[in-house]
Amino acid sequence: MSQHLSDAPRSAAAPAADAGHRDWWRDAVIYQVYPRSFADGNGDGMGDLPGITARLPYLRDLGVDAVWLSPFYASPQADAGYDVADYREVDPMFGDLNDADDLVRTAHALNLRVIVDVVPNHCSDQHEWFKQALRDGPGSPLRDRFHFRPGKGPQGELPPNDWESIFGGPAWTRTTDQDGTPGEWYLHLFAPEQPDFNWNHPAVHDEFRSVLRFWLDLGIDGFRIDVAHGLVKAAGLPDIGHSEQLALLGSAPMPYFDQDGVHEIYRGWRRILDEYSPSLRPGGAPSDRIGVAEAWTPTIERAALYLRPDELHQAFNFEYLGTPWDAAALHRVIDKSLAAMSAVGAPATWVLSNHDVTRHATRFGNPTPAGGETATGNSLQLREAGDRELGLRRARAATLLMLALPGSAYLYQGEELGLPDVTDLPDEVRQDPSFFRAAGQDGFRDGCRVPIPWSGGEAPYGFGPAGGPSWLPQPASWAQLSVEAQTGDPGSTLELYRAALALRRELPALGAGESVQWLDTPEGVLAFRRDGAGDGFLCLVNLTREPVTLALPGGRSLLASSEQAPVTAPAAAALDQVGGIDVTIAGDTAIWWAI
């Protein structure tokens, strides 16, 4: 059973906002922890909350501002915890509520904020509401909290409509009545173990308002909202009229995604977040506890609608995530993102990897997907390892580009180690539910979820006790990529991240603001200027394979993603049309330059 609000532990207050930086989330760097793969505190091979808590000093020293935790709620784990049986309880595999409270208190003491997932589109088929709805049978009031429908056909043997599950196959499963006869069907946009809630029912609204308050009372600083675009379905649940409707990470218009009715839900949630957020400016709106939308929308402009002043605070920029290593394409998506978010007064967000896509160190080592400048669906879940050296080189450059842009950046655990995707996992160890669904997605998300290496020369590399298990096998090559192996090595990816995040904190021109000043460059090169409190800053990225020499204003190199660019004698012209110095930028390299 759930622990009641009155029984739940109360956590320490969130880190205080300093007087000169009120809206902490506008330029925050937020680190995603996938709990089962971050750190194993009890040696059972599964990451857990105590393991995360023990490693929080590492994240503080890395230089991030907040930690986002993927689901750790009570769950049968049919979809790695995104099938929630009890939203107010921690699954025993991860610990208990006291462990959650300890994590939040420790994070706050380290000046880290904590964001947790909330999963409002669907629950587990082991949720008490759904189990009771099945027991009660047709006509049960509890069935109105889900999408139960009679089937089509003479005996109701056909699904109520032609919607397909995101994981493949029909989006409907038929129930069996108590007498053993076939019964009604229920909707599940994901796995059959994940029935969709009916957000037309007031009890669903009431329940999630209560869930939000439960975790806010415990002290968390915000929510990442899973499938934020999916809560409301088009009236009448109309047929779509064709198959192969939507890839797992697609954004085509669908009657079950991005319906206008979702916005009223988030206006209500914003009011709750504001209740828990102190007013930080005289006459200003509260801005301490935040909501972050995972919203796959047809356009960035549609995503921006979730961020109007009375709705949520951030939305993941999936169009940026799916943009290939191409200068023109990146220039376009950066401009589109900044313009769309500026129109609603929200910060842009930037992300390169997460728990659903092939890590960018592997994506960028593969050929650019065909069919457009933005990759979606299966093109973000790759089977091929690609060119490891090229992929890592581009990933390091992409990181400096991302961290130089105005707005908030999201890092996925292990990307700071330059981890590649594990593309050769045996089928028998895979656990992604979409891997086992006929006609579904490729189901290769397990490759980005392999537990990360911390130390030592043999698996599990400090993920848990020496010689212990890990829920997915780790490659032998990861001994060289561990935190221990990279710490202190000035050429390592970990030290690049540490240096970049330290500079981002020191330089006012980084992160803050709403725009960039683009500079004229040769084809295949991006350069923009940022200005802040008495300093100037250039970010230069050579996305070609060959070295490029540019004339830069007088100044100095702060950081380079690969070998340091040589500086030659004074040049006749510079990017800002004044005298400067020649700087050669190696291929697939980014440089931060102070002026």
C-alpha positions as CSV (number, residue, x, y, z in Angstrom):
1,M,0.0,0.0,0.0
2,S,1.0,3.6,-0.5
3,Q,2.6,5.5,2.4
4,H,0.2,8.4,3.3
5,L,1.3,12.0,3.0
6,S,1.1,12.4,6.7
7,D,3.5,9.5,7.2
8,A,6.0,10.5,4.5
9,P,9.4,11.8,5.6
10,R,9.9,15.6,5.1
11,S,13.1,16.6,3.4
12,A,15.4,19.5,3.8
13,A,14.7,22.7,1.9
14,A,16.0,23.1,-1.7
15,P,19.3,25.0,-2.3
16,A,18.7,28.7,-1.9
17,A,18.6,30.8,-5.0
18,D,21.2,33.6,-4.8
19,A,20.0,37.1,-5.2
20,G,21.5,37.6,-8.7
21,H,20.3,34.4,-10.2
22,R,16.6,33.7,-9.5
23,D,15.3,31.3,-12.1
24,W,17.9,28.6,-11.6
25,W,16.4,26.4,-14.3
26,R,16.9,28.9,-17.1
27,D,20.5,28.0,-17.7
28,A,20.9,24.9,-15.5
29,V,22.9,21.8,-16.5
30,I,20.8,18.8,-15.5
31,Y,22.2,15.3,-15.2
32,Q,19.9,12.4,-16.0
33,V,20.4,9.4,-13.7
34,Y,18.9,6.1,-14.9
35,P,18.7,4.5,-11.4
36,R,19.1,0.8,-12.3
37,S,22.4,1.6,-14.2
38,F,24.1,4.3,-12.1
39,A,25.4,2.7,-8.9
40,D,24.5,-0.5,-7.0
41,G,24.5,0.0,-3.2
42,N,23.6,-3.5,-2.1
43,G,25.4,-5.7,-4.6
44,D,22.4,-7.3,-6.2
45,G,23.4,-6.1,-9.7
46,M,20.7,-3.4,-9.9
47,G,21.4,0.2,-9.3
48,D,19.5,1.8,-6.4
49,L,18.8,5.0,-4.4
50,P,21.5,4.4,-1.8
51,G,24.0,3.9,-4.6
52,I,23.0,7.2,-6.2
53,T,23.2,9.0,-2.9
54,A,26.7,7.8,-2.3
55,R,27.8,9.1,-5.8
56,L,26.2,12.5,-5.5
57,P,29.5,14.2,-4.5
58,Y,30.8,13.1,-7.9
59,L,28.0,15.0,-9.6
60,R,28.6,18.0,-7.5
61,D,32.3,18.0,-8.5
62,L,31.4,17.4,-12.1
63,G,29.7,20.8,-12.0
64,V,26.0,20.1,-12.7
65,D,23.1,22.0,-11.1
66,A,20.5,19.3,-10.8
67,V,19.9,15.6,-11.0
68,W,16.9,14.1,-12.8
69,L,16.0,10.6,-11.8
70,S,14.1,8.2,-14.1
71,P,11.3,6.2,-12.4
72,F,12.0,4.4,-9.1
73,Y,8.4,3.9,-8.1
74,A,6.8,0.5,-7.2
75,S,6.5,-1.4,-10.5
76,P,6.5,-4.9,-12.0
77,Q,9.2,-3.5,-14.3
78,A,7.5,-4.5,-17.5
79,D,9.0,-1.3,-19.0
80,A,11.9,-0.5,-16.7
81,G,9.6,1.3,-14.2
82,Y,7.5,3.3,-16.6
83,D,4.7,0.9,-15.6
84,V,3.9,2.3,-12.2
85,A,1.9,0.3,-9.7
86,D,2.1,2.8,-6.9
87,Y,3.1,6.4,-7.4
88,R,3.7,7.1,-3.7
89,E,6.0,4.1,-3.0
90,V,9.6,3.3,-3.9
91,D,10.1,-0.1,-5.6
92,P,12.0,-2.4,-3.2
93,M,14.7,-3.0,-5.8
94,F,15.6,0.7,-5.4
95,G,15.1,1.1,-1.7
96,D,12.3,2.8,0.2
97,L,10.9,6.2,1.0
98,N,13.5,6.8,3.6
99,D,16.2,6.3,1.0
100,A,14.4,8.8,-1.3
101,D,14.3,11.3,1.5
102,D,18.0,10.7,2.3
103,L,18.9,11.2,-1.4
104,V,17.0,14.5,-1.6
105,R,18.5,15.8,1.7
106,T,22.1,14.8,0.6
107,A,21.6,16.4,-2.8
108,H,20.4,19.7,-1.3
109,A,23.3,19.7,1.2
110,L,25.6,19.5,-1.9
111,N,23.6,22.3,-3.6
112,L,22.1,20.0,-6.1
113,R,18.4,20.0,-7.0
114,V,16.4,16.9,-7.6
115,I,13.9,16.3,-10.4
116,V,11.9,13.1,-10.6
117,D,9.9,11.5,-13.3
118,V,6.1,11.4,-13.1
119,V,4.3,9.0,-15.5
120,P,0.7,10.3,-16.0
121,N,-0.2,8.9,-19.4
122,H,-0.4,5.3,-18.2
123,C,0.1,3.1,-15.2
124,S,0.8,-0.6,-14.6
125,D,-1.8,-3.3,-15.1
126,Q,-1.0,-4.0,-11.4
127,H,-2.2,-0.6,-10.3
128,E,-5.0,-1.1,-7.8
129,W,-7.5,0.9,-9.9
130,F,-6.9,-1.3,-12.9
131,K,-6.9,-4.5,-11.0
132,Q,-10.2,-3.6,-9.4
133,A,-11.7,-2.5,-12.7
134,L,-10.9,-5.9,-14.1
135,R,-12.4,-7.7,-11.1
136,D,-15.6,-5.6,-11.2
137,G,-16.2,-6.2,-14.9
138,P,-18.1,-4.2,-17.5
139,G,-20.0,-1.3,-16.0
140,S,-17.5,-0.7,-13.2
141,P,-17.1,3.0,-12.4
142,L,-13.3,2.3,-12.2
143,R,-13.3,1.4,-15.8
144,D,-14.2,5.0,-16.7
145,R,-10.7,6.0,-15.4
146,F,-9.2,4.0,-18.3
147,H,-10.2,3.5,-21.9
148,F,-12.3,0.4,-21.9
149,R,-14.4,-0.2,-25.1
150,P,-16.4,-3.0,-26.6
151,G,-14.7,-4.5,-29.7
152,K,-15.8,-4.4,-33.3
153,G,-17.1,-7.3,-35.3
154,P,-20.0,-9.7,-34.6
155,Q,-18.5,-11.1,-31.4
156,G,-16.5,-8.0,-30.5
157,E,-13.4,-9.8,-31.7
158,L,-11.8,-6.8,-33.4
159,P,-10.1,-3.9,-31.6
160,P,-12.2,-0.7,-31.1
161,N,-10.1,1.2,-33.6
162,D,-6.9,0.9,-35.7
163,W,-4.5,2.6,-33.3
164,E,-1.1,0.9,-33.0
165,S,1.1,0.6,-29.9
166,I,4.3,2.6,-29.9
167,F,6.0,-0.7,-29.1
168,G,4.4,-2.5,-32.0
169,G,1.1,-4.4,-32.6
170,P,-2.3,-3.1,-31.7
171,A,-2.8,-0.5,-29.0
172,W,-5.7,-2.6,-27.6
173,T,-5.8,-5.8,-25.5
174,R,-8.9,-7.8,-24.9
175,T,-9.9,-8.7,-21.3
176,T,-11.4,-11.9,-20.1
177,D,-14.5,-11.7,-17.9
178,Q,-14.9,-13.5,-14.6
179,D,-16.8,-16.3,-16.3
180,G,-13.9,-16.9,-18.7
181,T,-15.6,-15.3,-21.8
182,P,-13.9,-12.6,-23.9
183,G,-14.7,-9.2,-22.6
184,E,-14.0,-5.5,-23.4
185,W,-10.8,-4.1,-24.8
186,Y,-8.5,-1.5,-23.1
187,L,-6.2,1.0,-24.6
188,H,-2.4,1.0,-24.1
189,L,-0.3,3.2,-26.3
190,F,2.8,1.3,-25.0
191,A,3.0,-2.2,-23.6
192,P,-0.2,-4.2,-22.7
193,E,1.0,-4.0,-19.1
194,Q,0.6,-0.1,-19.4
195,P,-3.1,0.8,-19.6
196,D,-3.7,4.5,-20.5
197,F,-5.5,6.7,-18.1
198,N,-8.7,8.5,-19.2
199,W,-7.9,12.1,-18.5
200,N,-11.6,13.1,-19.1
201,H,-12.3,11.6,-15.6
202,P,-12.0,14.0,-12.7
203,A,-10.6,11.3,-10.4
204,V,-7.5,11.0,-12.6
205,H,-6.9,14.7,-12.2
206,D,-7.4,14.5,-8.4
207,E,-5.0,11.6,-8.1
208,F,-2.2,13.2,-9.9
209,R,-2.6,16.5,-8.1
210,S,-2.2,14.5,-4.9
211,V,0.9,12.6,-6.3
212,L,2.6,15.9,-7.1
213,R,2.0,17.2,-3.6
214,F,3.3,14.0,-2.1
215,W,6.7,14.4,-3.7
216,L,6.8,18.2,-3.3
217,D,6.2,17.7,0.4
218,L,9.2,15.3,0.4
219,G,11.3,18.1,-1.0
220,I,11.8,17.4,-4.7
221,D,12.5,20.4,-7.0
222,G,10.5,19.4,-10.0
223,F,9.0,16.8,-12.3
224,R,10.0,15.5,-15.7
225,I,6.6,14.5,-17.3
226,D,6.8,11.3,-19.3
227,V,4.7,11.3,-22.5
228,A,3.5,14.8,-21.6
229,H,1.9,15.1,-25.0
230,G,-0.2,11.9,-24.7
231,L,-2.7,12.5,-21.9
232,V,-5.6,13.7,-23.9
233,K,-7.0,11.7,-26.9
234,A,-9.1,13.0,-29.7
235,A,-12.9,12.8,-29.0
236,G,-14.4,9.6,-30.2
237,L,-10.9,7.9,-30.6
238,P,-11.1,8.1,-34.4
239,D,-9.4,5.7,-36.7
240,I,-6.1,6.8,-38.3
241,G,-6.6,4.8,-41.5
242,H,-3.2,3.4,-42.1
243,S,-0.5,1.2,-40.5
244,E,3.0,2.0,-39.4
245,Q,1.6,5.0,-37.7
246,L,4.3,6.3,-35.4
247,A,7.9,5.4,-34.5
248,L,8.8,5.3,-30.8
249,L,10.4,8.7,-31.1
250,G,8.4,10.1,-33.9
251,S,6.5,13.4,-34.0
252,A,3.9,13.0,-36.7
253,P,0.4,14.4,-35.9
254,M,-1.8,11.7,-34.3
255,P,-5.2,11.7,-32.6
256,Y,-3.6,10.4,-29.4
257,F,-0.7,12.9,-29.1
258,D,-0.4,16.7,-28.7
259,Q,-4.1,17.4,-28.3
260,D,-4.9,20.9,-27.2
261,G,-6.6,19.6,-24.1
262,V,-3.3,18.8,-22.4
263,H,-2.6,22.4,-21.8
264,E,-5.4,22.9,-19.2
265,I,-3.9,20.0,-17.3
266,Y,-0.6,21.7,-17.1
267,R,-2.1,25.0,-16.1
268,G,-3.4,23.2,-13.0
269,W,-0.1,21.6,-12.3
270,R,1.7,25.0,-12.6
271,R,-0.6,26.4,-9.9
272,I,0.6,23.5,-7.6
273,L,4.2,24.1,-8.4
274,D,3.8,27.8,-7.7
275,E,2.3,27.0,-4.3
276,Y,5.6,25.3,-3.4
277,S,7.8,28.0,-4.9
278,P,8.7,31.1,-3.0
279,S,8.3,34.4,-4.8
280,L,11.9,35.3,-5.7
281,R,11.5,38.8,-7.1
282,P,9.4,41.7,-5.9
283,G,6.2,41.4,-8.0
284,G,7.7,38.5,-9.9
285,A,6.2,35.0,-10.5
286,P,7.4,32.1,-8.4
287,S,10.0,30.0,-10.2
288,D,11.6,27.5,-7.9
289,R,9.8,24.2,-8.5
290,I,9.6,23.3,-12.1
291,G,7.8,21.0,-14.7
292,V,9.7,19.6,-17.7
293,A,7.7,18.2,-20.6
294,E,8.8,15.2,-22.6
295,A,6.7,16.2,-25.6
296,W,7.3,14.8,-29.0
297,T,5.4,17.4,-31.1
298,P,5.3,18.0,-34.9
299,T,7.2,21.2,-34.6
300,I,9.3,23.1,-32.1
301,E,6.6,25.8,-32.1
302,R,4.1,23.2,-30.9
303,A,6.5,22.3,-28.1
304,A,6.7,25.9,-27.0
305,L,3.0,26.0,-26.3
306,Y,3.6,23.8,-23.3
307,L,5.8,26.6,-21.9
308,R,3.5,29.5,-21.9
309,P,3.9,31.6,-18.7
310,D,1.1,29.7,-16.9
311,E,2.1,26.2,-17.9
312,L,5.4,24.3,-17.6
313,H,9.0,25.6,-17.5
314,Q,10.9,23.5,-19.9
315,A,10.5,21.0,-22.7
316,F,13.0,18.7,-24.2
317,N,14.4,19.8,-27.6
318,F,14.0,16.6,-29.5
319,E,14.5,18.2,-32.9
320,Y,18.0,19.3,-31.7
321,L,18.7,15.8,-30.4
322,G,17.8,14.4,-33.8
323,T,19.9,16.8,-35.9
324,P,22.9,15.2,-37.6
325,W,26.4,16.4,-37.6
326,D,25.9,19.0,-40.2
327,A,26.6,22.7,-39.9
328,A,23.7,24.0,-41.9
329,A,21.2,21.8,-40.1
330,L,22.5,22.7,-36.7
331,H,22.4,26.4,-37.5
332,R,18.7,26.1,-38.6
333,V,17.6,24.1,-35.5
334,I,19.4,26.4,-33.1
335,D,17.7,29.5,-34.7
336,K,14.3,27.8,-34.7
337,S,14.7,26.7,-31.1
338,L,15.7,30.1,-29.8
339,A,13.0,31.9,-31.7
340,A,10.2,29.5,-30.6
341,M,11.1,29.6,-26.9
342,S,11.7,33.4,-26.9
343,A,8.1,33.8,-28.1
344,V,6.8,32.3,-24.9
345,G,9.5,33.6,-22.6
346,A,10.9,30.2,-21.9
347,P,14.6,29.0,-22.1
348,A,15.7,26.7,-24.9
349,T,16.9,23.3,-23.9
350,W,19.6,21.2,-25.5
351,V,20.2,17.5,-25.2
352,L,22.3,14.9,-27.1
353,S,21.5,11.6,-25.4
354,N,19.0,10.0,-23.1
355,H,17.8,6.5,-22.0
356,D,15.7,6.0,-25.2
357,V,18.3,6.8,-27.9
358,T,21.6,5.5,-29.1
359,R,24.4,7.5,-27.4
360,H,25.6,10.3,-29.5
361,A,29.2,9.1,-29.3
362,T,27.9,6.2,-31.4
363,R,25.3,8.0,-33.5
364,F,27.9,10.5,-34.8
365,G,30.2,7.7,-35.8
366,N,27.5,6.3,-38.2
367,P,26.5,7.7,-41.5
368,T,23.8,10.5,-41.4
369,P,20.3,8.9,-41.6
370,A,18.6,9.3,-44.9
371,G,15.3,11.0,-45.3
372,G,15.8,14.5,-44.0
373,E,18.0,16.7,-41.8
374,T,16.4,15.4,-38.6
375,A,16.6,11.9,-37.4
376,T,13.6,10.3,-35.7
377,G,12.3,6.9,-34.7
378,N,14.6,3.9,-35.5
379,S,17.3,6.2,-36.9
380,L,18.0,7.1,-33.3
381,Q,18.3,3.5,-32.3
382,L,21.2,2.1,-34.2
383,R,22.5,-1.5,-34.5
384,E,25.9,-0.5,-35.8
385,A,28.9,0.5,-33.6
386,G,30.2,2.8,-36.3
387,D,33.5,4.6,-36.3
388,R,34.3,4.8,-32.6
389,E,37.2,7.3,-32.9
390,L,35.2,9.6,-35.2
391,G,32.0,9.3,-33.1
392,L,33.9,10.3,-29.8
393,R,35.7,13.1,-31.5
394,R,32.4,14.6,-32.8
395,A,30.6,13.9,-29.5
396,R,33.2,16.0,-27.6
397,A,32.8,18.8,-30.1
398,A,29.0,18.6,-29.9
399,T,29.2,18.9,-26.1
400,L,31.1,22.2,-26.3
401,L,28.7,23.5,-28.8
402,M,25.7,22.5,-26.7
403,L,27.1,24.0,-23.5
404,A,27.9,27.3,-25.2
405,L,24.2,27.8,-26.3
406,P,21.8,30.0,-24.2
407,G,19.4,28.0,-22.1
408,S,19.5,24.7,-20.2
409,A,21.5,21.6,-21.1
410,Y,20.7,18.0,-20.2
411,L,23.5,15.4,-19.8
412,Y,22.8,11.6,-19.8
413,Q,24.8,9.5,-17.3
414,G,28.0,8.2,-18.8
415,E,28.2,10.7,-21.7
416,E,30.9,12.5,-19.7
417,L,32.9,9.3,-19.9
418,G,32.5,9.2,-23.7
419,L,30.7,5.9,-23.4
420,P,29.5,4.3,-26.7
421,D,26.3,2.4,-27.1
422,V,26.7,-1.3,-26.5
423,T,25.5,-2.6,-29.9
424,D,26.4,-6.3,-29.5
425,L,24.3,-7.3,-26.5
426,P,23.1,-10.9,-26.9
427,D,19.4,-11.2,-27.5
428,E,19.0,-13.3,-24.4
429,V,20.0,-10.5,-22.0
430,R,17.9,-7.7,-23.6
431,Q,15.0,-6.3,-21.6
432,D,13.6,-3.5,-23.7
433,P,9.9,-4.5,-24.1
434,S,9.8,-3.1,-27.6
435,F,12.5,-5.7,-28.6
436,F,10.0,-8.5,-28.1
437,R,6.9,-7.0,-29.8
438,A,6.1,-8.2,-33.3
439,A,6.3,-5.5,-35.9
440,G,7.5,-3.0,-33.2
441,Q,10.5,-0.9,-32.8
442,D,14.0,-2.3,-33.1
443,G,14.1,-2.4,-29.3
444,F,17.8,-1.5,-29.0
445,R,17.4,0.9,-26.1
446,D,19.3,-1.5,-23.8
447,G,22.5,-0.5,-25.4
448,C,22.4,3.0,-23.8
449,R,21.3,1.6,-20.5
450,V,24.3,-0.6,-19.6
451,P,25.6,0.2,-16.1
452,I,28.3,2.8,-16.1
453,P,31.9,2.1,-15.1
454,W,33.4,3.7,-12.0
455,S,36.7,2.0,-11.2
456,G,38.8,-1.2,-11.4
457,G,39.9,-3.4,-14.2
458,E,37.1,-6.0,-14.2
459,A,33.3,-5.9,-14.4
460,P,31.3,-4.5,-12.7
461,Y,33.9,-1.7,-12.6
462,G,32.8,-0.3,-9.3
463,F,29.1,-0.2,-10.3
464,G,28.7,-2.6,-7.4
465,P,31.0,-4.7,-5.2
466,A,34.0,-6.4,-6.9
467,G,33.0,-9.6,-8.7
468,G,29.3,-8.8,-8.3
469,P,26.7,-8.9,-11.1
470,S,25.2,-6.1,-13.2
471,W,21.8,-6.4,-14.7
472,L,23.2,-5.9,-18.2
473,P,26.8,-7.0,-19.1
474,Q,29.5,-4.4,-19.5
475,P,32.1,-4.5,-22.2
476,A,35.7,-5.4,-21.3
477,S,36.9,-2.2,-22.9
478,W,35.0,-0.1,-20.4
479,A,37.9,-0.5,-17.8
480,Q,39.7,2.2,-19.8
481,L,36.6,4.5,-19.7
482,S,35.9,4.4,-16.0
483,V,35.8,7.5,-13.8
484,E,38.9,6.3,-12.0
485,A,40.8,5.8,-15.3
486,Q,39.9,9.2,-16.7
487,T,40.3,11.3,-13.6
488,G,43.4,13.4,-13.8
489,D,44.0,12.7,-17.5
490,P,43.9,16.1,-19.2
491,G,43.0,14.5,-22.6
492,S,40.1,12.4,-21.2
493,T,36.4,13.1,-22.0
494,L,35.6,13.3,-18.3
495,E,38.2,16.1,-17.7
496,L,36.8,17.9,-20.8
497,Y,33.3,17.9,-19.2
498,R,34.7,19.1,-15.9
499,A,36.6,21.9,-17.5
500,A,33.6,23.0,-19.6
501,L,31.2,23.0,-16.8
502,A,33.6,24.9,-14.6
503,L,34.0,27.6,-17.3
504,R,30.2,27.7,-17.8
505,R,29.9,28.7,-14.2
506,E,32.6,31.3,-14.3
507,L,31.6,33.1,-17.6
508,P,28.4,35.1,-17.6
509,A,28.2,34.9,-21.3
510,L,27.7,31.1,-21.2
511,G,24.2,29.7,-20.7
512,A,22.3,32.9,-20.0
513,G,20.5,34.9,-22.5
514,E,18.2,34.1,-25.4
515,S,20.2,34.6,-28.6
516,V,23.6,34.1,-30.3
517,Q,25.4,36.4,-32.7
518,W,26.3,34.3,-35.7
519,L,29.5,35.1,-37.5
520,D,30.3,34.6,-41.2
521,T,32.3,31.4,-41.7
522,P,33.4,28.9,-44.4
523,E,31.0,26.1,-45.3
524,G,30.9,23.4,-42.7
525,V,32.0,25.8,-39.8
526,L,29.8,27.3,-37.1
527,A,30.8,30.4,-35.1
528,F,28.8,32.6,-32.8
529,R,29.6,35.2,-30.2
530,R,28.2,35.6,-26.7
531,D,28.7,38.7,-24.6
532,G,28.2,39.1,-20.8
533,A,29.3,41.3,-17.9
534,G,32.5,42.7,-19.3
535,D,33.7,39.7,-21.3
536,G,33.2,38.3,-24.7
537,F,33.2,34.7,-25.9
538,L,33.3,32.9,-29.2
539,C,32.3,29.3,-29.9
540,L,33.8,27.9,-33.1
541,V,33.0,24.4,-34.4
542,N,34.6,22.8,-37.5
543,L,32.2,20.1,-38.6
544,T,34.3,19.1,-41.6
545,R,36.9,16.4,-41.6
546,E,39.7,18.7,-42.5
547,P,41.5,21.5,-40.6
548,V,40.2,25.1,-41.2
549,T,42.1,28.3,-40.5
550,L,40.2,31.2,-39.2
551,A,41.3,34.8,-38.3
552,L,40.1,35.4,-34.8
553,P,40.1,38.6,-32.7
554,G,42.9,38.9,-30.2
555,G,42.2,36.8,-27.2
556,R,43.0,33.3,-26.0
557,S,41.7,29.7,-26.3
558,L,39.8,28.6,-23.2
559,L,39.1,25.0,-24.2
560,A,39.3,22.8,-27.2
561,S,37.5,19.5,-27.8
562,S,40.5,17.9,-29.4
563,E,44.1,18.8,-29.9
564,Q,44.9,22.4,-29.2
565,A,44.6,24.6,-32.3
566,P,47.9,26.3,-33.2
567,V,48.0,30.1,-33.2
568,T,50.1,31.9,-35.8
569,A,51.2,35.5,-36.5
570,P,48.8,38.4,-36.6
571,A,46.3,38.2,-39.5
572,A,44.9,40.8,-41.8
573,A,41.3,40.2,-41.0
574,A,39.2,38.5,-38.3
575,L,35.7,37.2,-37.9
576,D,34.6,40.5,-36.4
577,Q,36.3,42.4,-39.2
578,V,39.1,43.8,-37.0
579,G,42.8,42.8,-36.8
580,G,43.3,39.3,-35.3
581,I,45.4,36.2,-35.3
582,D,45.2,33.0,-37.4
583,V,43.9,29.9,-35.6
584,T,43.8,26.5,-37.2
585,I,40.9,24.3,-36.0
586,A,41.2,20.6,-36.6
587,G,38.4,18.7,-38.2
588,D,35.4,17.8,-36.0
589,T,36.6,20.1,-33.3
590,A,35.1,22.8,-31.2
591,I,36.9,25.7,-29.5
592,W,35.9,28.2,-26.8
593,W,37.7,31.5,-27.4
594,A,37.8,34.4,-24.9
595,I,38.0,38.0,-26.3
